[in-house]
Amino acid sequence: MTSVINGRLIIPDDDGNFTICAGKAINFGEKIISIGNPIEDAEIIDAHGQFVSPGFINVHIHGANGVDTMDDDINALKTFANFLPSCGVTSFLPTTMTMPLDKIYRAFERIRLAKNFSGGAKILGANMEGPFISRKFNGAQAEENIIAADFSLIENFSDVIKIITVAPEEIDFEFIDRCREKNIVVSIGHSAADYDTAISAIKRGANHVTHLFNAQTPLHHRKPGIVGAALDSSVMVELIADNIHVSPTAQRITAKVKPLSQITLITDSFRACGIGEGVSELGGQKVFVSGNLARLADGTIAGSVATMNTVLKNFHVNTNLDIPSCVSTVTKNPAQELGIFDLLGSLEVGKSADIVIFDDDFNIDKTFINGQRDVASNGRDKCFNNRNKLPRLK
């Protein structure tokens, strides 16, 4: 049994909005037992005035710490899961790339097995980004692997896939119906759809937008595009708040237009995250990392090297929203969308004791997963400060 004392707890108020509660302890074993006085004979951990938050959930992340979801080795997922608690992440969706189907299938099989891993961040399932996307907005996805959407191609993995990205102008909308029947979140992304097509897909059940602003039709005063449809509807939107993929101004505008409950911060990071500068790889393509910017050889911005605590800090600074509100975008919002808010996503009695302690500058101090302290998370500043060089790929 553990009691965390002297923390600024981020907990729901009577209306479900996250707020700060000081002067109380949070008591937990595998699950949260109570919030109030410390439990007698419990292990006492002093938070020293830091924030005590639900563990972060990253629903769109390809890789980190030198490994990637598409690596044909289940140990890569273990390395992946072991790294993320140092960034405050306690649950995630390893995200696939637009590659040949046999490689995607093998990734799903590994993810299915890895959901039973013990230790490290929890693997909740997979986020399938491609290959059912547009060649006009493929971004860092390899164009030669893009194919037409067919639910029969993924039906055997409907238990693994939690989110799938599609270009609505390229699919039969019955595909959306089939996904929703299997509780798969359908996301609009990597798409050349106009506003009307996007809205039609949203009405049919596509209730998510992959990395808003990136690899999709932009907002124009005569052609509102996917961005216009996202801002003019109740879909959940992802934001890569690394200040590269989405500017601070665009983040701020989104936070003013969209209810906070419809925003989920993501990293969209790849294997170079947590490593540093040099030449890396994404989806079989070379990526050149300089500072916080990653580009393909043709100059296309590729995945990010940002960590979850970094994008959370950026969003807080850029929008001037309070920290509890920002935290809800990486805890409550994704948990509700995935249908697991009864299990995690907030600090409430009976939920999994997935807890992160961080300071005012969003540096991670300690992370707990199912009540167990993740030792890799303590005393590590790799998420912000590691500038080691990547190995040079041949």
Secondary structure, DSSP 8 states (H G I E B T S, - for coil): -EEEES-EEEEE-TTS-EEEE-S-EEEESSBEEEEES--TT-EEEE-TT-EEEE-EEEEEE-EETTEETTSS-HHHHHHHHHHGGGGTEEEEEEEE-S--HHHHHHHHHHHHHHTT--SSSEE--EEEE-SSS-STT-TTS-GGG-----GGGTGGGTTTEEEEEE-GGGS-THHHHHHHHTT-EEEE-SB---HHHHHHHHHHT--EESSTTSSB----SS--HHHHHHHTS--EEEEE-SSSSS-HHHHHHHHHHS-GGGEEEE--B-TTTTT-SEEEEETTEEEEEETTEEEETTS-B--B---HHHHHHHHHHHH---HHHHHHTTTHHHHHHTT-TTTSSS--TTSB--EEEE-TT--EEEEEETTEE-GGGTT--HHHH---------
